[in-house]
């Protein structure tokens, strides 16, 4: 569950290391939602510190219940940076990505991920 002001780890190679959520659609955001973020920590890459970007949430500490009854949760909140059309900025996704992104039509993020959970 991501609210305004939450910090997320970036799990792609776009150059950003940490982002802060500026705005969500609704009260909170969960896995698969697109949020507006500000880059707080960055190394040399495609984005710079202070830049406002869009991101897709791929991991949350709050548990998510699947339709088969299983529950998944992660030890961190993380996101993948995307452009306004929903295409990832980076060329690799380093962390876990869940199957819930398939229902949200984020196929490009799923295809770049090494580990789909």
Helices and strands as residue ranges (DSSP letters): E 7-10, E 16-23, E 34-42, E 52-59, E 64-65, E 71-72, E 78-82, E 93-97, H 100-103, H 107-112, E 113-116
